[in-house]
Amino acid sequence: MSYPSINSSLVEVTSILKTNYRVFFKNELDQPSGSFKLRGLGHLVGKSIQKAREEGKKGVKVFSSSGGNAGLAAAYASKYYQVPCTVVLPKISKQVVIHKLEELGAEVIVHGNHWGEADEYLRETVIKSSPSDIYPVYCHPFDNPTVWEGHAAIIDDLPEQFSASDLSNLKAVVCSVGGGGLYNGIVEGLKRNNLNDVAVVAVETKQAACFHEGVKQGKSVRLEKVPTLAISLASPYISEKSLENYKSTEIKTHLELIDDKDSLQGTVDYYDTFDKRLIEPACGASTCTVMSRTDLLDKLDLKENDIVVVIVCGGVAINDEILQEYRDILK
């Protein structure tokens, strides 16, 4: 079965950033839906449709709740497989995302103050009130093993894109963290490619620090508020699997905390440095680690030939006007 995601490019940017170690960008912003989310959500939708057909089910419909990118991935995958899709968005979602969802043919419902409330409304009201002949495919944006399996393909690309010698010099993969879906996928991908000596640098904002709070309390806890400007990281809780992966000694995780402004700076710096390409602050949380917040990688003790891969996860809730707003905040 074919899937809607692509094998994204891997580009060295060491000479541009002038780091004392080698940096490669894994360009998930090039995915057709605009972010890495298509890896996992496309995989989930495809597998679910395959299962429905094997069981003789008809009337497949995709349901997603998202601050934007997971919904866009679900909508893109639905269009790819030619099945209908409904997406519930929280009120904080950008109009640019709503417009893109509608362009993909998705039904859009706006409900709730954050993703958690939108998701509850989707599950408890929208799906349960659907006609009985509908086979529902519920797309949780991050807490699903099939989604993690899809995200793990990001790491599957690396052995083919690196030479054997460069792959042996890979020391860390940097990713942003919201609910933990991307992080879980990266850990799974490193394990299944026998890259157990490669560390993961997981970055989240203190305005949405569900991972840090979960580590502190030893369990997944639900935050009452997630007032972050990095909207795509605004999950009220971290998946239990993320905490399990963090505690595991098989793959080393460095959990880092930044301010929202650091993620905005990562977005602005990326635009100014790399051909005026737009990424969300959720992605800026990762790119800032090799631009304005290189101190976050100091504990890795990187040498000249050591390699760091930064997952440029993308995101579409951004345009030139919004970017200018970020510049104004940073002044």
GIDALIN-V333041 format. One record per residue. N is the residue number from 0. SS is DSSP state (H for helix, E for strand, L for the rest). OMEGA is omega in whole degrees, -180 to 180 (NA if undefined). NEAR is the number of other C-alpha atoms within 10 Angstrom. Layout:
n=<N N>
ss=<SS SS>
omega=<OMEGA OMEGA>
near=<NEAR NEAR>
//
This chain:
n=<0 1 2 3 4 5 6 7 8 9 10 11 12 13 14 15 16 17 18 19 20 21 22 23 24 25 26 27 28 29 30 31 32 33 34 35 36 37 38 39 40 41 42 43 44 45 46 47 48 49 50 51 52 53 54 55 56 57 58 59 60 61 62 63 64 65 66 67 68 69 70 71 72 73 74 75 76 77 78 79 80 81 82 83 84 85 86 87 88 89 90 91 92 93 94 95 96 97 98 99 100 101 102 103 104 105 106 107 108 109 110 111 112 113 114 115 116 117 118 119 120 121 122 123 124 125 126 127 128 129 130 131 132 133 134 135 136 137 138 139 140 141 142 143 144 145 146 147 148 149 150 151 152 153 154 155 156 157 158 159 160 161 162 163 164 165 166 167 168 169 170 171 172 173 174 175 176 177 178 179 180 181 182 183 184 185 186 187 188 189 190 191 192 193 194 195 196 197 198 199 200 201 202 203 204 205 206 207 208 209 210 211 212 213 214 215 216 217 218 219 220 221 222 223 224 225 226 227 228 229 230 231 232 233 234 235 236 237 238 239 240 241 242 243 244 245 246 247 248 249 250 251 252 253 254 255 256 257 258 259 260 261 262 263 264 265 266 267 268 269 270 271 272 273 274 275 276 277 278 279 280 281 282 283 284 285 286 287 288 289 290 291 292 293 294 295 296 297 298 299 300 301 302 303 304 305 306 307 308 309 310 311 312 313 314 315 316 317 318 319 320 321 322 323 324 325 326 327 328 329 330>
ss=<L L L L L L L L L E E E L H H H H L L L L E E E E E E H H H L L L L E L H H H H H H H H H H H H H H H H H H L L L L L E E E E E E L L L H H H H H H H H H H H H H L L E E E E E E L L L L L H H H H H H H H H L L L E E E E L L L L H H H H H H H H H H H H H L L L L L L L E E E E E L L L L L H H H H H H H L H H H H L H H H H L L H H H H H L E E E E E E E L L L L H H H H H H H H H H H H L L L L L L E E E E E E E H H H L H H H H H H H H L L L L L L L L L L L L L H H H L L L L L L H H H H H H H H L L L L L E E E E E E L H H H H H H H H H H H H H H L L L L L L L H H H H H H H H H H L L L H H H H H H H L L L L L L E E E E E E L E L L L L L H H H H H H H H H H H L>
omega=<178 179 -174 -179 -180 171 -174 -178 176 -172 176 -178 -177 -176 179 -177 180 177 179 176 -176 -179 175 174 172 -164 178 174 179 176 -177 179 177 180 179 -175 -179 177 -175 -177 175 178 -179 -179 180 179 -178 178 178 179 -180 -179 178 180 179 -179 176 177 179 176 -177 178 -178 171 -174 170 177 -168 176 177 178 178 179 180 179 179 179 178 179 -178 177 173 -179 -175 172 -180 174 -179 172 -176 -178 -177 -179 178 180 179 179 180 -179 178 180 177 179 176 -179 169 -176 175 178 -177 174 -178 177 -175 -177 180 177 -179 179 179 178 -175 -172 -177 -173 -177 -177 180 180 178 -175 -179 178 172 -173 173 -178 -178 172 -173 -179 -171 -179 -179 179 175 179 179 178 179 -178 179 175 179 177 180 -167 179 179 -176 176 167 -179 -179 178 180 179 179 180 -177 -176 172 -179 177 172 -180 171 176 175 -178 179 179 180 179 179 178 179 -180 178 -180 -174 174 178 177 -173 179 -180 -180 173 173 -176 -173 174 -180 -180 177 178 -169 -179 179 178 -179 177 177 -179 -176 178 178 177 180 -179 178 179 -180 175 -173 -177 174 175 -168 -177 175 -172 174 179 179 176 180 178 179 178 178 177 179 -180 -178 -177 178 -177 176 -179 178 171 -178 -175 -179 179 174 175 -178 175 180 175 179 178 178 -179 -179 179 179 -176 -175 -172 168 177 178 -175 172 177 173 176 176 177 177 178 -176 180 -178 179 180 -177 -177 -180 178 -179 -180 -177 -176 178 179 -174 178 -172 -176 179 -175 173 174 177 177 177 -166 173 -177 -174 180 -174 171 -176 180 179 178 178 176 179 178 -180 178 -175 -179 NA>
near=<6 9 18 21 25 15 17 17 16 19 13 15 15 17 11 10 14 12 14 13 16 22 25 19 21 24 20 26 24 19 22 16 29 20 25 29 31 31 29 31 36 30 25 26 30 21 15 20 22 14 12 17 11 9 9 8 14 12 13 19 20 24 26 28 32 27 29 30 25 27 31 31 31 36 34 27 29 27 16 16 16 12 17 17 25 24 29 27 30 21 17 16 19 17 13 13 20 22 12 18 25 14 12 18 16 25 16 18 17 16 19 16 15 22 28 22 17 23 26 15 20 23 17 10 11 16 20 12 10 12 10 9 10 14 18 20 21 19 26 20 27 26 19 17 16 19 26 27 22 26 29 26 22 24 22 17 17 20 14 10 15 14 11 10 8 14 17 15 17 22 20 23 26 27 27 30 31 28 26 28 28 31 29 27 26 26 27 24 24 24 17 14 14 10 20 15 15 23 21 23 25 23 27 29 29 18 18 28 26 28 33 19 18 20 18 11 10 13 16 21 18 15 17 9 13 23 13 20 21 25 22 25 26 28 28 22 23 27 22 18 18 24 19 13 17 22 14 11 9 16 19 18 21 17 17 19 18 18 16 22 20 22 30 27 23 27 28 24 17 21 17 12 12 11 8 12 14 23 27 28 33 32 30 31 33 28 29 26 23 21 18 14 18 12 12 18 17 9 8 15 9 16 12 9 14 19 23 27 22 24 25 28 27 27 28 20 25 18 13 11 9 13 19 12 11 19 15 9 11 12 5>
//
